[in-house]
Structure formats: structure tokens, C-alpha cells
Amino acid sequence: MHAKSPYMCPRCQIGHLQRGQATFVTCVDDQLLSIADVAAWTCDICHYREFDAEAIRELELITGAYVSPIEAMRTPPRTANGDVPTTTKATA
């Protein structure tokens, strides 16, 4: 078992992000780009994944384009009962 990481998962807010490697998949100039063994952080509970910022910078230098993983879209955090919290705006 992995040692507990100090980085809480931004998706499930229960798990911890563990450093490892994963396959990075994105589209660059309408072409599918798949690169194996890219440094990434993966949640030990919900398997949410964030790619290492330095690895992304290197991919951007190599491709000459802004690269964002296909799975980068985050879902909003949920409360303990599964509801998406609503934000309240103060009216002036």
C-alpha cells in the first residue's frame, strides 16, 4: 500500500493523490496524440488524475501547442449526500 500523500483529491475530497505514471491522451491540430508513461497524480479512491505540470510544459514545448488532457474537465465537488453545492451571491 502507498504511503498517505499530503495532497487531497480535488474531486472526491476523500482520497489522496499518489504520484505515478499514466498515458496522456489529447488532440493536437485535429490529430490524436497518445504518450505513455507521463508523470501524473492519481487519486487512490476515485482514480481522478492530474498530469504533472512540468510534464505538461515539456509536452507543450515538444508539440508547439497548448495541450490539455481529454479528461481534464473537472466535475464540481459534492456534499456527503451527493448534492452539488450551490453558490449564493450577495445582492447589492
ZADO-1210 file (C-alpha; in nm, 4 decimals, padded with zeros to 6 digits):
<atoms>
<atom x="00.0000" y="00.0000" z="00.0000" code="MET" pos="1"/>
<atom x="00.1178" y="00.3527" z="-00.0747" code="HIS" pos="2"/>
<atom x="00.2174" y="00.5942" z="00.1979" code="ALA" pos="3"/>
<atom x="-00.0514" y="00.8554" z="00.2552" code="LYS" pos="4"/>
<atom x="00.0042" y="01.1572" z="00.0311" code="SER" pos="5"/>
<atom x="-00.0485" y="01.5070" z="00.1724" code="PRO" pos="6"/>
<atom x="-00.2393" y="01.6024" z="-00.1444" code="TYR" pos="7"/>
<atom x="-00.6162" y="01.5601" z="-00.1068" code="MET" pos="8"/>
<atom x="-00.8172" y="01.4720" z="-00.4164" code="CYS" pos="9"/>
<atom x="-00.9984" y="01.7800" z="-00.5544" code="PRO" pos="10"/>
<atom x="-01.2776" y="01.5609" z="-00.6960" code="ARG" pos="11"/>
<atom x="-01.3855" y="01.3229" z="-00.4195" code="CYS" pos="12"/>
<atom x="-01.2173" y="01.5120" z="-00.1322" code="GLN" pos="13"/>
<atom x="-01.1645" y="01.1782" z="00.0434" code="ILE" pos="14"/>
<atom x="-00.8743" y="01.0170" z="-00.1389" code="GLY" pos="15"/>
<atom x="-00.5144" y="01.1238" z="-00.1692" code="HIS" pos="16"/>
<atom x="-00.3214" y="01.1863" z="-00.4902" code="LEU" pos="17"/>
<atom x="-00.0403" y="00.9362" z="-00.5475" code="GLN" pos="18"/>
<atom x="00.2488" y="01.0083" z="-00.7839" code="ARG" pos="19"/>
<atom x="00.2878" y="00.7646" z="-01.0704" code="GLY" pos="20"/>
<atom x="00.2693" y="00.7405" z="-01.4473" code="GLN" pos="21"/>
<atom x="-00.0215" y="00.7298" z="-01.6906" code="ALA" pos="22"/>
<atom x="-00.0957" y="00.7568" z="-02.0603" code="THR" pos="23"/>
<atom x="-00.1601" y="01.1149" z="-02.1707" code="PHE" pos="24"/>
<atom x="-00.4207" y="01.1454" z="-02.4486" code="VAL" pos="25"/>
<atom x="-00.5184" y="01.4680" z="-02.6255" code="THR" pos="26"/>
<atom x="-00.5859" y="01.6162" z="-02.9690" code="CYS" pos="27"/>
<atom x="-00.3305" y="01.8500" z="-03.1285" code="VAL" pos="28"/>
<atom x="-00.4157" y="02.0070" z="-03.4656" code="ASP" pos="29"/>
<atom x="-00.7020" y="01.7576" z="-03.5120" code="ASP" pos="30"/>
<atom x="-00.4633" y="01.4654" z="-03.4568" code="GLN" pos="31"/>
<atom x="-00.4856" y="01.2211" z="-03.1683" code="LEU" pos="32"/>
<atom x="-00.1742" y="01.2304" z="-02.9504" code="LEU" pos="33"/>
<atom x="-00.1140" y="00.9456" z="-02.7050" code="SER" pos="34"/>
<atom x="00.2007" y="00.9366" z="-02.4913" code="ILE" pos="35"/>
<atom x="00.2684" y="00.6559" z="-02.2451" code="ALA" pos="36"/>
<atom x="00.4401" y="00.6879" z="-01.9064" code="ASP" pos="37"/>
<atom x="00.3781" y="01.0577" z="-01.8371" code="VAL" pos="38"/>
<atom x="00.4226" y="01.1699" z="-01.4758" code="ALA" pos="39"/>
<atom x="00.0809" y="01.2014" z="-01.3123" code="ALA" pos="40"/>
<atom x="-00.1003" y="01.2193" z="-00.9786" code="TRP" pos="41"/>
<atom x="-00.3886" y="00.9723" z="-00.9354" code="THR" pos="42"/>
<atom x="-00.6460" y="00.9548" z="-00.6552" code="CYS" pos="43"/>
<atom x="-00.6317" y="00.6298" z="-00.4608" code="ASP" pos="44"/>
<atom x="-01.0129" y="00.6322" z="-00.4161" code="ILE" pos="45"/>
<atom x="-01.1909" y="00.7737" z="-00.7256" code="CYS" pos="46"/>
<atom x="-00.8966" y="00.7458" z="-00.9724" code="HIS" pos="47"/>
<atom x="-00.9144" y="01.1151" z="-01.0660" code="TYR" pos="48"/>
<atom x="-00.5936" y="01.2065" z="-01.2483" code="ARG" pos="49"/>
<atom x="-00.3879" y="01.5227" z="-01.2859" code="GLU" pos="50"/>
<atom x="-00.0791" y="01.5242" z="-01.5012" code="PHE" pos="51"/>
<atom x="00.2386" y="01.6724" z="-01.3590" code="ASP" pos="52"/>
<atom x="00.2725" y="02.0411" z="-01.4518" code="ALA" pos="53"/>
<atom x="00.6371" y="02.0049" z="-01.5587" code="GLU" pos="54"/>
<atom x="00.5489" y="01.7105" z="-01.7842" code="ALA" pos="55"/>
<atom x="00.2718" y="01.9179" z="-01.9474" code="ILE" pos="56"/>
<atom x="00.5155" y="02.2066" z="-02.0054" code="ARG" pos="57"/>
<atom x="00.7572" y="01.9664" z="-02.1753" code="GLU" pos="58"/>
<atom x="00.4783" y="01.8276" z="-02.3965" code="LEU" pos="59"/>
<atom x="00.3841" y="02.1828" z="-02.4950" code="GLU" pos="60"/>
<atom x="00.7464" y="02.2555" z="-02.5896" code="LEU" pos="61"/>
<atom x="00.7663" y="01.9379" z="-02.7978" code="ILE" pos="62"/>
<atom x="00.4341" y="01.9862" z="-02.9799" code="THR" pos="63"/>
<atom x="00.4482" y="02.3648" z="-03.0033" code="GLY" pos="64"/>
<atom x="00.0828" y="02.3777" z="-02.8969" code="ALA" pos="65"/>
<atom x="-00.1193" y="02.4122" z="-02.5803" code="TYR" pos="66"/>
<atom x="-00.2037" y="02.0595" z="-02.4682" code="VAL" pos="67"/>
<atom x="-00.4793" y="01.9710" z="-02.2289" code="SER" pos="68"/>
<atom x="-00.5681" y="01.6124" z="-02.1452" code="PRO" pos="69"/>
<atom x="-00.9078" y="01.4997" z="-02.2708" code="ILE" pos="70"/>
<atom x="-01.0029" y="01.4000" z="-01.9161" code="GLU" pos="71"/>
<atom x="-00.9075" y="01.7403" z="-01.7715" code="ALA" pos="72"/>
<atom x="-01.2641" y="01.8616" z="-01.7253" code="MET" pos="73"/>
<atom x="-01.3380" y="01.8632" z="-01.3547" code="ARG" pos="74"/>
<atom x="-01.6704" y="01.7791" z="-01.2045" code="THR" pos="75"/>
<atom x="-01.7912" y="02.0007" z="-00.9197" code="PRO" pos="76"/>
<atom x="-01.7340" y="01.8747" z="-00.5648" code="PRO" pos="77"/>
<atom x="-02.0284" y="01.7041" z="-00.3986" code="ARG" pos="78"/>
<atom x="-02.1555" y="01.7108" z="-00.0436" code="THR" pos="79"/>
<atom x="-02.1669" y="01.3972" z="00.1732" code="ALA" pos="80"/>
<atom x="-02.5168" y="01.3153" z="00.0472" code="ASN" pos="81"/>
<atom x="-02.4146" y="01.3555" z="-00.3182" code="GLY" pos="82"/>
<atom x="-02.5616" y="01.7001" z="-00.3850" code="ASP" pos="83"/>
<atom x="-02.3702" y="01.9599" z="-00.5810" code="VAL" pos="84"/>
<atom x="-02.3386" y="02.2635" z="-00.3531" code="PRO" pos="85"/>
<atom x="-02.4926" y="02.5831" z="-00.4857" code="THR" pos="86"/>
<atom x="-02.3168" y="02.9125" z="-00.4533" code="THR" pos="87"/>
<atom x="-02.5054" y="03.2067" z="-00.3166" code="THR" pos="88"/>
<atom x="-02.4264" y="03.5533" z="-00.4390" code="LYS" pos="89"/>
<atom x="-02.4792" y="03.8560" z="-00.2226" code="ALA" pos="90"/>
<atom x="-02.7005" y="04.1105" z="-00.3887" code="THR" pos="91"/>
<atom x="-02.6057" y="04.4728" z="-00.3671" code="ALA" pos="92"/>
</atoms>
